[in-house]
Amino acid sequence: MAQNTYLRGKWILDTEVLESEMLDKEQKTLDMLPPEKKEEIIKDMGSKVFRFFNNGSFNAYFSFRGKQEEVNGSWTLDEDGTLWIITDSDRKAYVIELLKDERLILVPEEKSGLMAKLIFNKSEKP
C-alpha cells in the first residue's frame, strides 16, 4: 500500500499551525494562562516527534513540563486507512486525513488533549 511507504520515517509536529488546530475550548483555556505558561505548553506540544519504522515499530518522543518523554510500540494501517498506534498502555486510532511525501495530518478517532488534528512535517525518510 502506498500509504505504508509514505508513512515510514520521522515526522515532527508543525508548530506553525499548532494553535490554529486546537479545539476551541482548549484554545480559550490556553489563552487565559499567563504568557510564559502558554509559551511553555506550546513549546512542549511542538516538541512531539513520531517515528514509523519499516518493521512496524513505533516511537514517539516529546517534552512534558521540561522533561523528555519517550513512548515505544508498534503501528499498523488498516485497509480502510485507519492508523493504529499500540503501546504497552494504550491503543489509539487515527484517521489519515492527508499523507504526502512531506506532510502528514492525523485526526484522532477519540478526541483527547488539546489538538483536533496532528499536523506533521517529514524530517527524514526510513
N, C-alpha and C positions, 0 to 999 in steps of 0.2 A: 504494500500500500504506500502511495507517495507521501501521505501524511506522516507515516512512520519515519521515512527518511528525513523529511524536513524537521521533525521534532527533535531528533538526536542532536545533542550539543549543549552548549552553555547559554542560558538565557538570563538577562539582567532586567529587573523591573524598570520600566521607563519613568524616571522621576519627573520628566517634563509634563506628563499628563496625569500624574498621580492624584492631585487634588480634584481634578475635573471628573474623575471616575469614582469618587467617594459617594456613598449613599447619602442622601440629603440629611437624614437625622444625624449621622455621624459627622458630616461636614459642619453642621450647626454646633455640635458638641465641641469639635476641634476648634472652631472659631472663637469659642468662649474661653479658651485656655490662654494663659499668658504667652506672649510671642515666643519666648525661649523654650517653653514646654512644647508648644505646637511645632516648632522647628525640630526639636529632638524627636518627636513622634514621626514626623515626615521623613527625617533622616533615617530613622530605624526602618520604616516601611520601604524606603528607597534602596535599602541595602540587600533586599531579597534577590537571591540567585537560585534558579532551578537548573539542574543538570540531568539530562536524559541520556543514558548510555546505551550502546548497541546491544548489550547483553540483557537489557530490560531493567537494570538497576537505576535507582533514582537517588539524587542527593540535593538537598536544599540547605542553604546557609543564609543567615541574616543576623542583624544586631537586634537585641531587645534590651532596652534600658542600659545601653552601653556595653552589654556582654554579647560576645559572639556565640551564636547557637548553630547547631548542625542537626539535620534530620536525614536519615537514610532509609531507603526502602526499595520499592520496585514500581514500575509503571506498565500499564497495558492500554491498548487502544482498541475499543470495541468496533465492530463493523459499522455501527451507526455513528461513529466518530466521537463517542464518549471516551474521555481520557480518565483513567483510574490511577490514582496515586495511593499506594498502600505502604503504610509504615507499621511498626510494631504496635502503635497505639491508636491508629486511625486509618480510615479508608475514605478518600474523598473523590467525588466525581466532578468533572469539569466538562462543559460543552466547549468545543474548539470553535470560536466564532471566526477566527482568521488564523491561517498558518501559511506564511510565505517564507522565502529564503531567510529574511532578516527580521520578521515580525511575527509575534505570537500573541493572540488575545484569547484568554481563558475566562469563561463565565462559570463560577462555582454553582453547582446544582442546588446546594444548600447555602443560602446567604449567611455568612458569619463574618465578623470582623468589620473593617471599615470600607472595604472595596467591593463595588458591584462587579467590576471586571479587573483582571490582572493583565496588564499590557507589558509585554517583554520585547526587548531587542536582542537579537542573537549576538553573542560575544565571540564565540568560537564554534567551529564545527567539530564533530567527533573525530 
